[in-house]
Amino acid sequence: MSYMDIEEIYLKILSDKTRGMSFQEAGDGLIVKLPFSNFMGEPIEVYIGSDKGHIILEDLGQTAGCLFSTNQYTETAEGHRLLKNIVNTHRVTMDYNRGVLRKELTEESNIAEFYDFAKILVAVNAVVPEFRHPRKALRRRPRLASRLVKDVEQLKLPMLVQKHAEIQGRKATWIVEFKYSIVGNGAASDIFVSCADLSLKKPIDEAAYVLAMAMDIQDIPSDNKQLRVVYNLNGGSPESLQASELISENQERFRYSAFNYSDINDRNRWTDITRQELALISEGRAPLL
């Protein structure tokens, strides 16, 4: 049996990483077409060039086009605010005069900086259109939602839980899989549970719905609501993994708790929390509102 050496492994990883990308010379720079589409179905592109001895990355104005096309270009729009939060976290510049996102790389930078920049462009193109087209109540229920229903039914307390409930955000009405209300420590609290089925054909869309919903409902100041997101992975496809990262990495920013249903520990943690809360309601210590 023959084994690959380190160089062969490196070359294979590099090949897999760049598979689906295409490259085009542009003056003194390079345009990289990513294996992901923007909200219009066109390839997302990153320009790589140099400026005063530094390597720079730009989005060729695609993000600004997304904001304008979805009517999210004003500074108070949810899409614009979401973009500002993301770029500030990743130290990206929003050049309003030229309408581009720009990141300048230092001498200590590595290839990971490129992929971080690309992740921003993919995330924005996935999330921003969701503010204009929220998920409908009558959409096909994903498999994960059905499994969560069975989990809740097994708790023997289904009458305490409202299924497919509507939540009113600042700009839109959203659908969550479950809703129940409790009183604890003298304060009322609404519990919302939304599932993101990342085994579907468009896992990025599922993650985008979660982020858009979280931002909109949390935009109404209140301490009496808790949003929980239960998501799954199926086979570990690149799109599914990227969607799971969007959900897990934005918990603190948009004030929700995420649970990976594919991980037995996370699944048990969500089930235990739900069981404990519903048991308190059933015993009368935390009455329904």
N, C-alpha and C positions, 0 to 999 in steps of 0.2 A: 504494500500500500504506500502510495506516495503522499507527501504532505506539502502544503503550500508554505513557502517561507514568508517572512514578514513583508518583504517587498511585494510579493504576489498578493498577499492579503490587502495591503495598502492600495495597490492598483485596482483590485476588485471593488473595494469600498468606494474609491474615487469614481470608478465607472458606474456603479450603482447610483451614487449620489447625483451624478450629472446626467443620468439617463432621463430623457424627456426634455432636457434643456437644449436650446439652440443658440448659436452665437453669431453675431453680425458686427462687422467693423463699422464704426461711425466716427469718421475723422480721426482724431488721435485717441479715441476711446473705443468702447465695446458695448454693444447692447446684448443683454442676456434675456432670452425669452424663457420664462419659467413654465413648468408643466402644469400650471394652474391658470384658470380663466378668470377674467374680471366679471363684473355683474352683467356685462354686455355679451359675454361669451368669447371675448378676444383674449389672447395670451397676455398675462401680466409681464411687463418688461422692466428691467433694471438697467440703467445706464451706468457704466463704470468708466471714469475718466480721471484726469489729474488737474490740479489747480494749485499753483504756487508750491509745487513739490509734494503735495499731499494727494492721496487717492480719495476720490469722492464718489458717492453713490447717489443717484437721483432716480425718481420714479417717472420721469418724462411727462408729468402732468396728469397721469391717469387718476390719481386720487382726487385731485381737484375736479376732474371731469365726473367722477362718481358722486361727489358731493352736490355738484350743480344739477346733474341729471336726476338725482333723487330728492331735490329740493331741500338739501341738508346743509347748504352753504353758509347760512347766517350763523353768527357766533353763538346764538342761543339755541340752535337746533341740536337735537340729540346726537346726530351723526358727527357734527362738527366738534361737539364737546367730547365725544368718545375718542375721536382722532387726536385731540389735544392731550388727553390723558395718556394715550398710548405713546405718542411721540415724545412727550416729556419723560416718560419712564425709560425710553430707549435713547434719549439724547439725540433726537432727530430734529432738524430745523424745518419749520414751515415757511417757505419763501413765498409770501403773498404776492409780491410784485411779478414773479415769474410763474406762479402757480404750481410749484413743485415741492416735493419733499426731498430733503438733502441730508446726507450724513457724511461727515468728513472723518476719514480714518487716520489714526496716528501711526507712527512707525512701529508701535508695539501691537497693532491690530493683527488679527488672523482671519482665516476664512469664515469663522463663526460670525463675525460682524456682518458679512454679506447675507448669511442666512437669517440673521435677526432682522435685517432690513427687509428682506423678502417676506418674512413672516408678517411684518406690519402691513404690507401691501395686500397680502392674501386675507388677513383678518378684516381690514377695512372694507374690502370689496365683498366679503361675505356678510358682515354685520350691518353695514349702513343701509343696504336696500331693505332689510327687514323692518326698519322703522316705517317704511312706506307700505310694505305688504306683510302685516302680521299674520301669523298662523291662524287658520279658521277652526272653529269648534268642530265642524263636521269633517275635518280631514281624516284620512285613513289612520286608524290607531296603530302605532308601531308595536312590534312584538314585545318590547320592553315594558310598555304600558300595561299590556295584558298580564305579564308576569308580576308586576307590582300590585295589580288588582288582586291576584291570587294570594300574594303575600299578606295583604291587608285583610282579606277575607279569612285567612287562617288565624288571624288574631282574635277571631270571634266577636269583633266589635265593628262590623262594617256599617251599622246604622249610625255610627257617630261620625262618619266621614262623608263629605260631599265629593262626588266624583265629577271630573270634567268641569270644574268650577271656573267662573269668569272672575278676573281680577281687573279692577279699573286702575290704570296708570294715569300719568299726567296727560299723555297724548293718545293712548290707545287702550282697548280692552284686550286682555290676554287670557289664554286658557291654560290652566294647570290640571294635572292629573288628580290631585287630592287637595282638599281644604278642610281644616277643622280648627276649632277655636277653644282655647282653654284659659283658665285664670290661675296664675301661679304667683306666689309672693305678693298677693294683693293687686296684681296688674294683669289686665287682659292681654292676650296675645293670639294673633291669627297665624296659623301654620300653613304655608303653601308648599306643595311638593310637585315639582315639574320633572318630567323624565326627558332625557335626550338620548334617543336611540341611534347610536353611532354605527350600528350594523346596517343602516339603510344605505341607499345608493349615494346620498348626498349628506354625509355626516357633518360637513362644514355648515350646511344650512341649519342642522339641528343645534349646533353650538351657537350659531349666529342668533337664532331665536332666543336662546337662553340669555345671552348677553344683552340683547336689545330689551327683552322683557325686564331683566333685573335692573337695568339702568332707568327704565321708564317708571317702574313701580317704586323704586327707591328714591326717585326724584320728588316724591311726595313725602315730606318729612314726617316720620313717625317711628316710635320705638316699639310699637305693638304689633309688629309683623316679622315673621321669619321665613325666608325663602330657602328651600332646600332643593338641590338639583341631583337627581340620581341618573347616572349615565353608564353606558356599557362599552365594551370593546369587542370586536369580533374579528379574530384573525390578525389583528395588528397591522392593518393596511396603513400606508403613509397618511392618507386623508383622515382615517379614523384616529390615528395617534395624534395628528395635528389638532383635530377637533377636541380631543380629550385634554390636550395641553391648554387650549384656549379656555376651556371650562375650569380646569383645576388652578391655573395660574392667575385667574381674575377673581377669585373668591373674595379676597380682602377688598379689592378695589370697588366691587359692586355689591358687597355685603350680602353674600349668600354662602351656604355650606354645600360642598360638593361631595358626593359619595360614588365611588366606582363600583358598580354592581358586579363587575367581572372579578373583583377582588373579594375573596370570602370574608376577610376582616372588615372591609368597608361595608359590605352587604349586611353583615351581622350588626355592625354599629348602627346603621340606619334602622334596621328592624328593631333592635333593642330600644332605641330612642322612641320610635313610634309606639311600640308596645307599652312602654312606661307611661307615655303621655295619655294614651287612650285608656289605660287601666285607671289612671287617676280620675279621668272623666267618668268612667263606668262606676267607680266607687263613690262618686259624688264629692270628691275632694277638690276637683277642678271642673266645675259645672260648665256645660256647653253654653255658649253665648247666644 
